[in-house]
């Protein structure tokens, strides 16, 4: 009986595949979900919304439009892809992860804030 209850609980709580919020349009590029270039502003709006509603989300608290605006389009897409975890899970404490080893250096203006 206990094993059955545990099995049912596990099936109901197992991690489901990532499903982005419907207002976010993402592209699958080399197996990574990245914001669609035509919809970057919608992603930024969602991050700023999370920033005001979830003060413990490090990704949202570290994100600033002024830093974001210094990046070219490719960098913006890459930075936002690093933020996907926090977009999918606004109650996440960290909410951002480097997608490649160079991201910490290239986006140090963001990651230093997120990691401090």
VMD Tcl script that draws the C-alpha trace (Angstrom):
set ca {
  {0.00 0.00 0.00}
  {2.75 2.47 0.97}
  {4.74 1.62 -2.16}
  {1.67 2.28 -4.31}
  {1.10 5.66 -2.67}
  {4.75 6.60 -3.17}
  {4.66 5.48 -6.82}
  {1.52 7.54 -7.48}
  {3.04 10.55 -5.69}
  {6.24 10.21 -7.72}
  {4.32 10.02 -11.02}
  {2.36 13.15 -10.13}
  {5.41 15.13 -8.96}
  {8.02 14.01 -11.47}
  {9.56 16.78 -13.51}
  {7.56 17.54 -16.63}
  {9.18 18.80 -19.84}
  {9.73 22.55 -19.90}
  {6.72 24.38 -21.30}
  {7.37 28.13 -21.66}
  {4.59 30.55 -20.82}
  {2.37 30.99 -23.88}
  {3.30 34.66 -24.31}
  {6.96 33.73 -24.87}
  {7.93 32.70 -28.38}
  {11.07 30.62 -28.32}
  {13.23 28.98 -30.97}
  {15.04 25.68 -30.52}
  {18.59 26.43 -31.65}
  {21.02 23.53 -31.36}
  {18.87 21.99 -28.65}
  {18.68 25.18 -26.58}
  {15.53 27.23 -26.09}
  {16.24 30.80 -27.09}
  {13.95 33.80 -27.33}
  {12.72 34.54 -30.82}
  {14.45 37.65 -32.17}
  {11.12 39.25 -33.04}
  {9.78 38.87 -29.50}
  {12.67 39.92 -27.26}
  {10.74 42.84 -25.78}
  {8.01 40.48 -24.56}
  {10.63 38.40 -22.74}
  {12.13 41.52 -21.15}
  {8.65 42.64 -20.06}
  {8.09 39.24 -18.41}
  {11.44 39.46 -16.58}
  {10.59 42.94 -15.28}
  {7.19 41.64 -14.15}
  {8.91 38.81 -12.25}
  {11.34 41.35 -10.79}
  {8.48 43.28 -9.19}
  {6.51 40.22 -8.05}
  {9.31 37.87 -6.91}
  {12.02 39.72 -4.97}
  {13.88 36.46 -4.20}
  {14.46 35.62 -7.88}
  {18.15 36.49 -8.36}
  {17.88 36.47 -12.16}
  {15.12 39.06 -12.18}
  {16.75 41.22 -9.52}
  {20.06 41.27 -11.42}
  {18.43 42.06 -14.76}
  {18.42 45.73 -15.76}
  {17.16 47.24 -18.97}
  {20.14 49.63 -19.02}
  {22.64 46.72 -19.12}
  {20.48 44.78 -21.57}
  {20.37 47.78 -23.93}
  {24.19 47.79 -24.19}
  {24.12 44.36 -25.90}
  {23.77 43.59 -29.59}
  {20.84 41.43 -30.74}
  {22.78 38.15 -30.61}
  {24.02 38.90 -27.11}
  {20.49 39.85 -26.01}
  {19.19 36.51 -27.23}
  {22.00 34.65 -25.46}
  {21.53 36.54 -22.20}
  {17.79 35.91 -22.26}
  {18.42 32.21 -22.88}
  {20.46 32.22 -19.65}
  {17.36 33.60 -17.93}
  {14.93 30.91 -19.14}
  {14.96 29.01 -15.84}
  {13.78 32.07 -13.94}
  {11.12 32.77 -16.57}
  {9.78 29.23 -16.39}
  {9.93 29.20 -12.58}
  {9.42 32.73 -11.22}
  {9.59 31.46 -7.63}
  {13.08 30.07 -8.29}
  {15.75 31.56 -6.06}
  {18.56 31.56 -8.66}
  {16.69 31.58 -11.98}
  {19.67 31.90 -14.33}
  {22.47 29.70 -15.58}
  {25.30 30.20 -18.02}
  {24.68 28.33 -21.25}
  {28.38 28.23 -22.06}
  {31.66 28.81 -20.19}
  {32.19 32.23 -21.80}
  {28.82 33.54 -20.62}
  {30.13 34.41 -17.16}
  {32.78 36.68 -18.69}
  {30.75 38.08 -21.56}
  {27.74 38.84 -19.36}
  {29.67 39.69 -16.20}
  {27.56 42.83 -15.77}
  {24.59 40.55 -15.20}
  {26.10 37.46 -13.57}
  {28.14 39.37 -10.96}
  {24.90 40.85 -9.62}
  {23.06 37.54 -9.79}
  {25.80 35.66 -7.96}
  {26.48 38.22 -5.25}
}
mol new
graphics top color blue
foreach p $ca { graphics top sphere $p radius 0.5 }
foreach p [lrange $ca 0 end-1] q [lrange $ca 1 end] { graphics top cylinder $p $q radius 0.2 }
display resetview
